[in-house]
Amino acid sequence: MSEAILTLNAGSSSIKFALFRRAEPIPRAPEIVGQIDGIGARTHLKVKDAVGAVLEDVDLPAATDAPHRAALAFLLEWMRGRESGWRIVAVGHRVVHGGARYSQPIAIDVKTIEALRTFCPLAPLHQPHNIAGIEAMAAALKGVPQVACFDTAFHRTQLPVAQMFALPRRITAEGVRRYGFHGLSYEYIADVLPQHLGSRAEGKVIVAHLGNGSSMCAMEGRKSRATSMGFSAVEGLMMGTRTGSLDPGVILYLMQNHGLDAKALERLLYKESGLLGVSGISQDMRELLASEEPEAREAVELYCHRLVREAGAMAAVLGGLDALVFTAGIGEHAAPVRERACTALAWMGIDLDREANDAGRTEITRPGSRVTVLVMPTNEEWMIARHTARLVGA
């Protein structure tokens, strides 16, 4: 039986997972990867192996009581039933919020879980489900060590002033400050950047994590100096269904003139806006780029406009720019978005190679370009597995 480290990313209705062989170092490619969707409704499990072959594609039995726990129990039984067999020796979790308290991954115990609960008001849409995943695994794999890896931790290297809002200090003291997210993705890019840039990786770099959730991070010395997301994962860039930064006066207007309460505003800001809201068609950038509808074109234009504006702000914080990195779903696969952004940012010293961009090469600028532009896949799961192995001595 092979020993493995399991990584989990538990959301409100889905759980993403990957299984990494226990080794030194941890292999970058997982042995299996998959997702459980529709938790609490029609739950579905899909699993692929290291080369992308489908190993399982099945609906799971309905569970009205503790659906996350039931889904994970089924997954573990499925793993145990594989002919090759796996023995899970540790579990690593993506936990959205570590507050100002946690700047590194930590081993999980009862006290840790209680500490994580205190951050639920800071991330009510994510943190409770992360904790549910931890508790479900604790029940299913008694005695197996677990590790929490925080999406906010990477940004704790920012100056204190960069983490503040211009609010009364009594509110700041409650924990209302800029935290930033997508930290595991940025940490991975920072880790592999020297392979592509050599010593220039220590310079002024902007990373654009562009997906259904989108953000940017300004790095220097491969550490976070500024990021577009703040107190919540709704600030900053326009996203698939999220507004990005919004004048607070709009919120007051909607409350006073449309009678929207907190739940209605939450749904509007997180689920009904962004690419979906502007286009009225889809949150999927691929569909919008293929569409001839003027609303689709306008949604793409607005997305790119906000991307360019935020990149300018990041460059100002850094005092210049040596490299720009695109990652995540849109960043890796939407060549037209990269082209529009790089063309608008040509004044920074970006000389885009359109042929390389269309072909999806790693480097998409011409030789001699003052700013190097890279397209790189991210690997948050591997970061979680590596941190977990280190903390449990695997």
C-alpha positions in Angstrom: 0.0 0.0 0.0 1.4 3.4 -1.0 1.6 6.3 1.4 0.1 9.6 0.3 -0.7 13.1 1.3 -4.3 14.3 0.6 -5.0 18.0 -0.1 -8.5 19.4 0.2 -10.1 22.7 -0.8 -13.6 22.6 0.7 -16.2 25.1 -0.5 -19.9 25.5 0.1 -21.1 23.0 -2.4 -17.9 21.4 -3.8 -14.6 19.9 -2.6 -11.5 19.9 -4.7 -8.9 17.3 -3.8 -5.6 15.8 -4.9 -3.5 12.9 -3.7 0.3 13.2 -3.7 2.7 10.3 -3.3 4.7 10.6 0.0 8.3 11.2 -1.1 11.2 13.6 -0.6 10.7 16.0 -2.4 6.9 15.8 -2.9 6.3 15.3 -6.7 4.7 18.3 -8.3 2.1 16.2 -10.1 -0.5 14.4 -8.0 -1.3 10.7 -8.5 -5.0 11.5 -8.6 -7.0 14.7 -8.7 -10.7 15.3 -8.6 -13.8 17.2 -7.4 -17.0 16.5 -5.6 -19.8 18.9 -6.8 -23.3 19.5 -5.8 -22.9 18.8 -2.1 -26.2 19.2 -0.4 -28.1 18.5 -3.6 -27.1 16.1 -6.4 -23.6 15.2 -5.3 -21.2 14.0 -8.0 -17.7 12.7 -7.8 -15.2 12.9 -10.7 -11.6 11.6 -10.4 -8.7 11.6 -12.9 -5.3 10.1 -12.7 -1.9 11.7 -13.3 -2.3 11.7 -17.1 -5.9 12.9 -17.1 -7.7 9.5 -17.6 -11.1 9.4 -15.9 -11.0 7.0 -13.0 -14.5 7.7 -11.6 -17.5 9.7 -12.7 -20.5 8.9 -10.5 -23.4 10.4 -8.6 -23.1 9.9 -4.8 -25.9 8.8 -2.5 -28.0 11.7 -1.1 -27.1 12.8 2.4 -29.2 15.3 4.3 -27.2 15.1 7.5 -23.6 16.4 7.4 -23.3 16.3 3.6 -19.6 17.3 3.5 -18.7 14.5 5.9 -20.7 12.0 3.9 -19.1 13.1 0.6 -15.6 12.8 2.1 -16.4 9.4 3.7 -17.4 8.1 0.2 -14.2 9.5 -1.3 -12.0 7.8 1.3 -13.9 4.5 0.8 -13.3 4.9 -3.0 -9.6 5.4 -2.4 -9.3 2.4 -0.1 -11.1 0.3 -2.7 -8.6 1.1 -5.5 -6.6 -1.9 -6.6 -3.2 -0.2 -6.0 -4.3 1.1 -2.6 -3.4 4.3 -0.8 -2.7 5.0 2.9 -3.2 8.6 3.7 -0.6 9.7 6.2 -1.5 13.5 6.4 -4.1 15.9 5.1 -3.5 19.5 4.0 -6.3 22.0 3.8 -6.6 25.2 1.9 -8.1 27.6 4.6 -9.1 30.9 3.2 -8.5 33.1 6.3 -5.7 33.1 8.8 -6.4 36.7 10.0 -3.5 38.7 11.2 -2.5 35.8 13.5 -1.2 33.2 11.0 1.5 34.0 8.5 2.6 30.4 8.0 0.9 27.0 7.6 0.1 25.3 11.0 -0.6 21.8 12.3 -4.3 21.5 13.3 -5.5 20.6 16.7 -8.7 21.3 18.7 -7.4 24.7 19.8 -6.5 25.6 16.2 -10.0 24.8 15.0 -11.5 27.1 17.6 -9.1 29.8 16.5 -10.1 29.3 12.9 -13.8 29.7 13.9 -13.0 33.2 15.1 -12.2 34.2 11.5 -15.7 33.1 10.2 -17.0 36.7 10.4 -14.1 37.8 8.2 -14.9 35.1 5.5 -18.4 33.9 6.1 -18.8 32.4 2.6 -15.6 30.3 2.8 -14.3 29.7 6.4 -17.1 27.6 7.7 -16.8 25.2 4.8 -13.0 25.0 5.3 -13.6 24.0 8.9 -16.3 21.5 7.9 -13.7 19.8 5.7 -11.2 19.7 8.6 -13.8 18.2 11.0 -15.0 15.7 8.5 -11.5 14.4 7.9 -10.8 14.3 11.6 -13.8 12.0 12.0 -13.0 9.8 9.1 -9.2 9.5 9.6 -8.7 9.5 13.4 -5.1 10.2 14.4 -4.0 11.3 10.9 -2.3 14.7 11.2 -3.9 17.7 9.4 -2.4 21.0 8.3 -4.0 24.4 7.5 -2.5 26.4 4.7 -3.8 30.0 4.6 -4.7 31.9 1.5 -4.0 35.2 3.4 -0.6 34.2 4.8 1.6 35.2 1.8 0.5 38.9 2.1 1.6 39.3 5.7 5.0 40.6 4.4 3.3 43.9 3.3 4.0 47.0 5.3 1.5 47.7 8.0 0.2 50.8 6.3 -0.5 48.7 3.1 -2.8 46.6 5.3 -4.9 49.4 6.7 -8.1 51.1 5.7 -8.8 54.8 6.5 -11.2 53.8 9.3 -11.4 54.7 13.0 -8.8 52.7 14.9 -11.5 51.0 17.0 -12.8 49.3 13.8 -9.3 48.4 12.6 -8.8 46.8 16.0 -11.7 44.4 15.3 -9.7 43.0 12.4 -11.1 45.1 9.6 -8.0 45.5 7.5 -6.6 44.4 4.1 -5.7 40.7 4.1 -5.4 39.7 0.5 -6.1 36.3 -1.0 -4.9 33.7 -3.6 -1.8 33.6 -1.4 -1.0 29.9 -2.2 -1.1 30.6 -5.9 1.3 33.6 -5.5 3.6 31.6 -3.2 3.9 28.9 -5.9 4.7 31.5 -8.6 7.3 33.1 -6.3 8.8 29.7 -5.7 9.3 28.8 -9.4 10.0 32.2 -10.7 13.9 31.9 -10.6 13.6 29.0 -13.0 12.3 31.5 -15.6 13.9 34.8 -14.7 17.1 33.9 -12.8 18.2 36.7 -10.5 15.6 39.0 -12.0 13.0 37.0 -10.1 14.1 39.1 -7.0 13.1 42.3 -8.8 9.8 44.1 -9.3 7.2 41.6 -10.5 3.4 41.8 -10.9 1.5 38.5 -10.9 -2.0 38.4 -12.3 -4.1 35.5 -11.0 -7.0 35.7 -13.4 -9.8 33.2 -13.0 -13.4 33.2 -11.9 -11.9 34.9 -8.9 -9.2 37.4 -10.0 -6.6 39.4 -8.2 -3.1 40.8 -8.7 0.0 40.9 -6.5 3.0 43.2 -6.6 6.2 41.3 -5.5 9.7 42.4 -4.7 12.3 40.0 -3.5 9.5 37.4 -4.2 7.5 38.7 -1.3 4.1 40.4 -1.4 4.2 44.2 -1.3 0.7 45.0 -2.4 -2.4 43.1 -3.6 -5.7 44.0 -5.2 -8.0 42.0 -2.8 -8.4 43.4 0.7 -10.7 42.6 3.6 -12.7 40.3 1.3 -12.3 38.4 -1.9 -14.7 40.8 -3.6 -12.3 43.8 -3.8 -10.1 44.7 -6.7 -10.4 43.3 -10.2 -13.7 42.6 -11.9 -14.3 38.8 -11.7 -16.6 36.1 -13.0 -19.6 37.0 -10.8 -18.0 39.5 -8.4 -18.0 43.3 -8.8 -14.4 44.0 -7.8 -13.8 47.4 -6.2 -17.1 49.4 -5.9 -17.8 52.9 -4.6 -19.3 52.4 -1.1 -21.8 55.0 -2.1 -23.4 52.5 -4.5 -24.0 50.2 -1.5 -25.7 53.0 0.4 -27.8 53.9 -2.6 -29.0 50.3 -3.0 -29.8 50.1 0.7 -31.7 53.4 0.8 -33.4 53.3 -2.6 -33.9 49.6 -3.3 -34.3 48.3 0.2 -31.5 45.7 -0.2 -30.5 44.0 3.0 -27.2 42.3 3.8 -28.2 39.0 2.2 -29.4 40.6 -1.0 -26.3 42.8 -1.2 -24.1 39.7 -0.6 -25.8 37.9 -3.5 -25.5 40.9 -5.8 -21.8 41.5 -5.1 -20.7 37.9 -5.1 -23.0 36.0 -7.4 -24.8 38.3 -9.8 -22.2 40.9 -11.0 -18.8 40.8 -12.7 -18.6 39.3 -16.2 -22.0 37.6 -15.7 -23.8 40.8 -14.6 -22.3 43.1 -17.3 -22.8 40.7 -20.1 -26.1 39.1 -19.0 -24.8 36.0 -20.8 -22.1 34.2 -18.9 -19.3 34.4 -16.3 -17.1 32.2 -18.6 -14.5 34.3 -20.4 -14.3 31.7 -23.2 -18.0 32.1 -24.0 -17.8 35.9 -23.9 -14.7 36.0 -26.2 -16.6 33.8 -28.7 -19.8 35.9 -28.6 -20.8 38.6 -31.1 -23.1 40.2 -28.7 -22.2 43.8 -27.8 -22.8 43.2 -24.1 -20.3 40.4 -24.2 -17.7 42.6 -25.8 -18.3 45.3 -23.3 -17.9 42.9 -20.4 -14.5 41.8 -21.8 -13.5 45.4 -22.4 -14.4 46.4 -18.8 -12.5 43.4 -17.4 -9.3 44.4 -19.4 -9.7 48.0 -18.4 -9.8 47.2 -14.7 -6.8 44.8 -15.2 -4.7 47.5 -16.8 -5.7 50.1 -14.2 -4.7 47.8 -11.4 -1.4 46.9 -13.0 -0.6 50.6 -13.2 -1.3 50.9 -9.5 0.9 47.9 -8.7 3.8 49.2 -10.7 3.5 52.5 -8.9 3.8 50.7 -5.5 6.9 48.9 -6.8 8.4 52.0 -8.4 8.9 50.2 -11.8 8.5 46.8 -13.3 10.8 43.9 -14.4 8.2 41.2 -15.1 4.5 40.5 -15.5 3.2 37.0 -14.9 -0.3 35.7 -16.0 -1.6 32.6 -14.2 -4.9 30.8 -13.5 -7.7 29.9 -15.9 -8.1 33.2 -17.8 -4.5 34.2 -17.3 -3.2 30.9 -18.8 -5.8 30.4 -21.6 -7.3 33.7 -22.7 -4.7 35.1 -25.2 -6.9 38.0 -26.3 -7.1 39.2 -22.7 -3.3 39.0 -22.3 -2.9 40.9 -25.6 -5.2 43.7 -24.7 -3.5 44.1 -21.3 0.0 44.0 -22.7 -0.8 46.4 -25.6 -2.3 49.0 -23.1 0.8 48.5 -20.9 3.4 48.9 -23.6 4.4 52.2 -22.1 5.9 50.2 -19.2 8.4 48.6 -21.6 6.4 45.5 -22.7 7.1 44.5 -26.3 4.5 41.7 -26.9 5.3 38.8 -29.3 1.8 38.2 -30.6 2.7 34.9 -32.2 4.1 33.6 -28.9 1.1 34.9 -27.1 -1.4 33.2 -29.5 0.6 29.9 -29.2 0.5 30.0 -25.4 4.2 30.0 -24.9 5.7 30.6 -21.5 7.5 33.8 -22.5 5.4 36.1 -24.7 7.6 39.1 -25.1 10.2 39.7 -27.8 13.9 39.5 -27.0 15.1 42.8 -25.7 11.7 43.7 -24.2 12.5 45.8 -21.0 9.7 44.0 -19.2 9.4 40.2 -19.5 5.9 38.8 -19.7 5.4 35.1 -18.7 2.4 32.7 -18.8 2.7 30.2 -16.0 0.4 27.5 -14.6 -0.1 27.7 -10.8 -0.1 24.8 -8.5 -1.8 25.5 -5.1 -2.3 21.8 -4.4 1.4 21.1 -4.5 2.1 24.0 -2.2 -0.3 22.6 0.3 1.2 19.1 0.0 4.7 20.4 0.4 3.8 22.5 3.5 1.9 19.5 4.9 4.9 17.1 4.4 7.2 19.6 6.1 5.0 20.1 9.1 4.3 16.4 9.8 7.8 15.3 9.0 6.7 13.3 5.9 
